[in-house]
Amino acid sequence: MNENLRSEILKHARNAFERACTLHDNERIEVYLYDGAVKTSDVLSEDEKIVYSLNRILCYQVWGHDYLEDEISAWIDHARLEINPKPLEESIIETLNKVAAAKGVSKEEVSSYEVFANLRMEQIEQIEHAIIEYWWDNKEIENAKSLALVQINEALESMEG
């Protein structure tokens, strides 16, 4: 089996996975081989279909999972408890402190959603990136990368058989 092809499909799968983090759960993205070239679909609704054949083979399908907002709030909650915060967590705590000071309340009285609403765009992007990387390649639990590889390997094996 061609490792370069598997690697190329996996790159497309990784990008599709990241895009799917912004989709609704009734939308999906598909990665497929078309005459040997790796292609990624546009965003598809649940009733849209791509017709697959011998020259168009589905390799990876990912449905939308639009819960990054909840995960960012959980990250903020985690940052509040971090004993040895990294720079990203420190910047979250700084934002928390600013919100609390502006409202004249204690840090404990500021919700994670209030902190989220006051984060700078680059902070949000850093948190999103860290969450997506964790989901994709976490070594402690089954991750999106391992699940993608199962789909990719099945597709490539079907081509050989």
C-alpha positions in Angstrom: 0.0 0.0 0.0 1.3 3.4 -0.9 2.4 5.2 2.3 2.6 8.5 0.4 -1.0 8.2 -0.6 -2.1 7.3 2.9 -0.1 10.3 4.3 -1.7 12.7 1.7 -5.2 11.4 2.5 -4.5 11.8 6.3 -3.4 15.5 5.7 -6.7 16.1 3.9 -8.6 14.3 6.7 -6.9 16.5 9.3 -7.9 19.6 7.5 -11.5 18.3 7.1 -11.6 17.4 10.8 -10.6 21.0 11.7 -13.2 22.5 9.3 -15.9 20.1 10.8 -15.3 21.7 14.2 -17.2 24.8 12.9 -20.0 22.9 11.2 -23.4 21.9 12.5 -24.0 18.2 13.4 -26.1 17.7 10.2 -23.3 18.8 7.9 -20.2 16.8 6.8 -17.1 16.8 4.8 -15.8 13.9 2.8 -12.2 13.1 1.6 -12.0 10.8 -1.4 -9.8 9.6 -4.2 -10.8 10.7 -7.6 -8.8 9.0 -10.4 -6.0 8.6 -7.8 -5.9 12.2 -6.7 -7.0 13.1 -3.1 -10.0 15.5 -3.1 -12.0 17.1 -0.3 -15.7 17.9 -0.7 -17.4 21.1 0.0 -19.6 21.1 3.1 -22.4 18.7 2.5 -25.8 18.6 4.2 -27.1 15.3 5.4 -29.2 14.8 2.3 -26.5 15.6 -0.2 -24.7 12.6 -1.7 -21.5 12.1 -3.7 -21.7 9.2 -6.0 -18.8 6.9 -5.4 -17.5 4.4 -7.9 -14.3 2.5 -8.9 -12.6 5.8 -9.8 -14.1 7.8 -6.9 -13.5 6.2 -3.5 -14.6 7.5 -0.2 -11.7 7.6 2.3 -12.9 9.7 5.2 -16.1 11.2 6.3 -16.4 13.6 9.2 -19.7 15.1 10.5 -19.9 18.6 12.1 -19.3 18.9 15.8 -20.1 22.4 16.8 -19.2 22.3 20.5 -16.0 24.2 20.4 -17.6 27.0 22.4 -18.4 24.6 25.3 -14.8 23.2 25.1 -13.4 26.7 25.2 -15.4 27.4 28.4 -14.1 24.1 29.8 -10.5 25.2 28.9 -11.2 28.5 30.8 -12.4 26.5 33.8 -9.2 24.4 33.7 -7.0 27.6 33.4 -8.6 28.9 36.7 -7.4 25.7 38.5 -4.0 25.4 36.9 -1.2 25.5 39.5 1.6 26.0 36.9 -0.1 27.8 34.1 1.4 28.0 30.6 1.4 31.3 28.8 -2.0 30.7 27.2 -3.6 29.9 30.6 -1.8 33.0 32.1 -3.4 35.2 29.5 -6.8 33.7 30.3 -6.3 34.4 34.0 -5.3 38.0 33.1 -8.5 38.4 31.1 -10.5 36.9 34.1 -8.8 39.4 36.4 -9.6 42.4 34.1 -13.3 41.4 33.9 -13.6 40.9 37.7 -11.9 44.3 38.3 -14.1 46.0 35.7 -17.3 44.6 37.4 -16.0 45.1 40.9 -16.5 41.5 41.8 -14.3 38.5 42.8 -12.8 36.2 40.2 -15.1 33.4 41.4 -18.1 35.5 40.5 -17.1 35.9 36.8 -18.5 33.1 34.6 -16.3 31.3 32.1 -18.7 32.6 29.4 -18.0 36.1 30.5 -14.3 35.5 30.3 -14.8 33.8 26.8 -16.7 36.9 25.6 -13.8 39.1 26.7 -10.9 37.0 25.2 -9.0 38.5 22.3 -9.4 36.8 18.9 -5.8 35.5 19.0 -6.5 33.9 22.4 -9.6 32.2 21.1 -7.7 31.0 18.1 -4.9 29.6 20.3 -7.4 27.8 22.5 -9.3 26.4 19.5 -6.0 25.2 17.9 -5.0 23.5 21.2 -8.4 21.8 21.5 -8.4 20.5 17.9 -4.9 19.2 18.3 -5.9 17.4 21.5 -8.9 15.8 19.8 -6.9 14.9 16.7 -3.8 13.4 18.3 -4.3 12.8 22.0 -2.2 9.8 23.0 -4.2 9.0 26.2 -7.5 8.1 24.6 -8.9 7.1 21.2 -8.5 10.1 19.0 -9.8 11.5 15.7 -6.6 10.6 13.9 -6.8 6.9 14.8 -10.5 6.9 13.8 -9.6 8.6 10.5 -6.9 6.0 9.9 -9.4 3.2 10.3 -11.5 4.7 7.6 -8.6 5.4 5.3 -7.1 2.0 5.7 -10.4 0.3 4.9 -10.7 2.4 1.7 -7.2 1.7 0.6 -7.6 -2.0 1.3 -10.8 -2.1 -0.7 -8.8 -0.7 -3.7 -6.3 -3.6 -3.4 -8.9 -6.3 -3.2 
